C-alpha cells in the first residue's frame, strides 16, 4: 500500500507541476478582459500538486510494519476494470468515429451491461443525449467537436 501511495503521489505531483507550469506559460493572471487562458488550469494544477505533496509526505512518514496492508485484491479491482477497460475502448472509439457516435455507443452499452436496461431504451437514450449535445455545441454554440479520423457523421451529411 505504501509503495503504491508513493508512486501515485509522485506521478500526480509531476502531473500537477506540469499542468501549473504550462498554464503559467499560457497566462495565469487576471487580464483587463478577465482571466487569461491558463488562469483556472494553473490553480487546479497547484491544488493537485499540493494535495499530492501532502499525500507523499504522509506515505513517507508511515512507519507501519505492513506498509498499510495490501494495495488491492482481485475482487476489488474487478469493478474498476469493468469501467476502465470500456473507457479505454471509448477513447479509441472517439479517435476513430468521433465523440458523438462513440458516446452514443458507450452510453448504450453501459446502460445494458451495468444498468440492465433493454437495448432499445439504451440506444434511444444514447442517441437522444448525443443529438442534444450535437445541437447544443454544433448548432447553437457553433463549437465543432472532434468528428474522428473517419468522420462518419460527415459522410452521412451531418
Residue pairs with C-beta under 8 A, 6 or more apart in sequence:
1 66
1 67
1 68
1 69
1 70
1 71
2 59
2 62
2 64
2 67
2 68
3 67
3 71
4 71
5 55
5 56
5 58
5 59
5 62
5 68
6 56
6 59
6 60
8 55
9 52
9 53
9 55
9 56
9 59
10 52
10 56
12 48
12 49
12 51
12 52
12 55
13 48
13 49
13 52
13 53
13 56
15 45
15 48
15 52
16 45
16 46
16 47
16 48
16 49
16 50
16 51
16 52
17 45
17 49
18 45
19 41
19 42
19 44
19 45
19 48
19 49
20 28
20 42
20 45
20 46
20 49
21 45
22 38
22 41
23 38
23 39
23 41
23 42
23 45
24 38
24 42
25 38
26 36
26 37
26 38
26 41
27 36
27 37
27 38
27 39
28 36
28 38
28 39
28 41
28 42
28 43
29 36
29 39
30 36
30 39
62 68
82 114
86 106
86 109
86 110
86 113
90 102
90 103
90 106
93 101
93 102
93 105
93 106
94 102
94 103
94 146
94 148
95 148
95 149
96 102
96 148
96 149
96 150
97 148
97 150
97 152
98 145
98 146
98 147
98 148
98 150
98 151
98 152
98 153
99 145
99 146
99 147
99 148
100 130
100 133
100 134
100 145
100 147
100 153
101 130
101 148
101 152
101 153
102 148
103 126
103 129
103 130
103 133
104 123
104 126
104 127
104 129
104 130
105 126
106 126
107 122
107 125
107 126
107 129
107 130
108 119
108 122
108 123
108 125
108 126
109 122
111 117
111 121
111 122
111 125
111 126
112 118
112 119
112 122
115 122
117 125
133 145
134 158
137 143
137 144
137 145
138 144
138 145
147 153
147 154
